[in-house]
Amino acid sequence: MNGENASESSYVSSRETALQRLAGEYLEPMRRSTTPVVWLTHPCPSIRIAALFLVGSEWTITSEIRDACEELAFADADSQVRGVAISTLSDCYADTRDRRVCRRFAELAVNPSEPEADRLAALQGLYSIEGILVLAWPELQPGFRFPGDVDWRFVQQFLDPT
């Protein structure tokens, strides 16, 4: 097995372990579900996180799923769910240049009362939604510091009225 296949196999194994840990006995019913939104709105935070991991990889992204992810990203009571949902939502809108969602992410990124990890995830979401290649993301460059090194003009363009 070459290095790339071993790395991919390790990722799949780790992902499966995480899903099992999060969802337990619910994982298989989640995978077979014809109504995935039910799992995104489940009362248990670990089930919601597992459901977010299934979005896009095992469940087709629909408008109903996007709406549920947006609700989780901006309103879920659990901070871990919100963090995972921010990343999942940016995947749902990758390369779409959706101005409404970009505005919501920009509002989150500039809000100093939000957790720094969520603000950074929102910034990364902006790049993803705008279709900017990951290798060009400034925060992935050596020595980058948040919030001091952020290009706030980039973020501000989504907050300015059009």
Backbone torsions as a table, in degrees:
resi	resn	phi	psi	omega
1	MET	NA	126.3	-179.6
2	ASN	-77.1	170.1	-175.5
3	GLY	-58.2	-39.1	-178.9
4	GLU	-66.2	-44.0	178.9
5	ASN	-66.2	-38.6	178.5
6	ALA	-64.7	-40.8	179.2
7	SER	-65.1	-43.6	178.4
8	GLU	-64.3	-42.3	178.8
9	SER	-62.8	-39.9	178.1
10	SER	-65.0	-40.9	178.4
11	TYR	-62.7	-46.5	-179.4
12	VAL	-61.4	-42.9	179.4
13	SER	-64.0	-43.8	179.1
14	SER	-65.0	-42.1	179.5
15	ARG	-62.8	-43.9	-179.7
16	GLU	-64.8	-41.0	177.5
17	THR	-61.5	-44.8	179.5
18	ALA	-63.2	-43.4	178.7
19	LEU	-62.3	-42.1	178.3
20	GLN	-62.4	-42.8	-179.8
21	ARG	-64.3	-41.1	-177.8
22	LEU	-74.2	-44.8	-170.8
23	ALA	-102.7	-22.8	179.8
24	GLY	54.2	-130.4	-176.4
25	GLU	-64.8	-14.1	-178.9
26	TYR	-83.7	-13.3	-172.8
27	LEU	-58.6	-50.0	-178.3
28	GLU	-64.4	-45.1	174.7
29	PRO	-59.9	-34.1	177.1
30	MET	-62.8	-45.7	-178.4
31	ARG	-63.5	-34.1	-178.1
32	ARG	-87.1	-5.5	-173.3
33	SER	-62.7	137.1	173.3
34	THR	-95.4	-3.6	177.2
35	THR	-130.7	72.9	-175.3
36	PRO	-60.6	-24.7	-179.0
37	VAL	-60.8	-28.8	177.2
38	VAL	-55.9	-38.9	-177.9
39	TRP	-77.6	-30.4	177.4
40	LEU	-70.7	-18.3	180.0
41	THR	-111.3	13.0	-179.7
42	HIS	-61.4	144.8	-178.7
43	PRO	-65.2	-22.9	-177.0
44	CYS	-88.1	123.1	-179.0
45	PRO	-57.6	-39.2	-178.6
46	SER	-66.2	-31.9	176.0
47	ILE	-68.8	-41.0	177.9
48	ARG	-62.7	-40.0	178.5
49	ILE	-64.9	-46.2	177.7
50	ALA	-58.3	-42.2	178.8
51	ALA	-61.1	-41.6	178.3
52	LEU	-61.4	-35.6	177.4
53	PHE	-67.6	-25.6	-179.6
54	LEU	-83.2	-18.7	-179.9
55	VAL	-63.8	127.3	177.3
56	GLY	87.0	-35.9	179.9
57	SER	-89.5	-37.2	-179.4
58	GLU	-124.8	-18.4	178.0
59	TRP	-117.0	136.1	176.0
60	THR	-68.1	136.1	179.6
61	ILE	-77.4	117.6	176.9
62	THR	-114.0	171.1	177.6
63	SER	-63.5	-34.7	178.4
64	GLU	-64.5	-40.9	177.9
65	ILE	-68.0	-43.1	177.6
66	ARG	-58.4	-44.4	179.9
67	ASP	-62.2	-41.5	179.1
68	ALA	-65.5	-41.2	177.9
69	CYS	-63.0	-39.7	179.0
70	GLU	-64.4	-42.4	177.8
71	GLU	-60.8	-43.2	179.3
72	LEU	-65.9	-40.3	-177.0
73	ALA	-64.7	-34.4	-173.1
74	PHE	-111.3	-9.8	-174.1
75	ALA	-137.6	-4.1	-177.7
76	ASP	-65.4	143.7	-178.6
77	ALA	-71.6	-22.7	-176.7
78	ASP	-94.9	125.4	-176.2
79	SER	-66.0	-34.7	178.2
80	GLN	-67.4	-40.1	177.3
81	VAL	-61.5	-46.3	179.7
82	ARG	-57.7	-45.3	-178.7
83	GLY	-61.0	-46.4	178.4
84	VAL	-66.5	-38.7	-178.5
85	ALA	-66.0	-34.2	177.6
86	ILE	-60.2	-46.9	179.2
87	SER	-65.8	-41.7	179.7
88	THR	-64.7	-42.1	179.3
89	LEU	-62.5	-40.3	178.2
90	SER	-64.4	-34.2	174.7
91	ASP	-65.7	-38.6	179.9
92	CYS	-62.6	-30.9	-176.6
93	TYR	-109.6	12.1	-177.6
94	ALA	-53.7	134.3	176.2
95	ASP	64.1	15.9	-178.5
96	THR	-94.5	-20.7	-176.5
97	ARG	58.1	32.3	-178.3
98	ASP	-67.2	113.0	-174.6
99	ARG	-67.1	-37.2	-178.6
100	ARG	-63.3	-47.4	-179.7
101	VAL	-69.7	-38.3	176.4
102	CYS	-59.6	-40.4	178.3
103	ARG	-61.4	-43.9	179.3
104	ARG	-62.8	-41.2	178.5
105	PHE	-66.5	-41.3	179.1
106	ALA	-62.9	-41.7	177.8
107	GLU	-60.2	-39.3	177.9
108	LEU	-68.3	-44.4	-176.9
109	ALA	-61.2	-35.2	-177.0
110	VAL	-88.2	-7.0	-174.3
111	ASN	-84.6	105.7	-176.9
112	PRO	-67.5	-12.5	179.2
113	SER	-85.3	-6.9	177.0
114	GLU	-86.5	153.3	177.1
115	PRO	-58.8	139.9	-178.0
116	GLU	-57.2	-38.8	179.8
117	ALA	-61.4	-39.6	178.7
118	ASP	-69.5	-37.8	178.5
119	ARG	-64.2	-42.2	178.4
120	LEU	-66.6	-41.2	177.4
121	ALA	-62.3	-37.5	177.9
122	ALA	-66.2	-39.6	176.6
123	LEU	-61.4	-45.9	177.8
124	GLN	-62.9	-36.0	176.0
125	GLY	-60.7	-39.6	177.4
126	LEU	-59.4	-45.4	178.8
127	TYR	-61.4	-43.3	-179.0
128	SER	-63.8	-47.1	-178.7
129	ILE	-64.4	-34.4	178.4
130	GLU	-78.4	-6.7	177.8
131	GLY	80.0	21.5	179.2
132	ILE	-81.8	127.1	-177.6
133	LEU	-59.1	141.8	-177.1
134	VAL	-54.1	-41.2	-178.0
135	LEU	-62.1	-18.6	-179.9
136	ALA	-93.3	-3.0	-178.3
137	TRP	-68.9	121.2	-177.7
138	PRO	-58.5	-35.7	-176.4
139	GLU	-70.0	-8.1	176.9
140	LEU	-95.0	-0.6	178.9
141	GLN	-81.8	147.5	179.7
142	PRO	-57.1	137.2	176.1
143	GLY	83.7	-0.5	-179.4
144	PHE	-63.8	136.7	177.1
145	ARG	-126.2	133.4	176.3
146	PHE	-101.2	134.3	5.0
147	PRO	-96.0	-2.2	-172.6
148	GLY	-59.5	-34.1	-175.5
149	ASP	-97.2	7.5	-178.9
150	VAL	-73.3	139.8	172.3
151	ASP	-81.2	88.0	-175.0
152	TRP	-68.8	-20.3	175.1
153	ARG	-65.4	-38.4	176.1
154	PHE	-59.3	-46.3	-179.1
155	VAL	-66.8	-43.0	-176.2
156	GLN	-60.3	-31.2	-178.9
157	GLN	-59.2	-24.2	179.9
158	PHE	-85.4	-14.9	-179.9
159	LEU	-95.5	-22.7	-179.9
160	ASP	-71.8	140.7	176.8
161	PRO	-63.6	142.6	-179.4
162	THR	-99.7	NA	NA
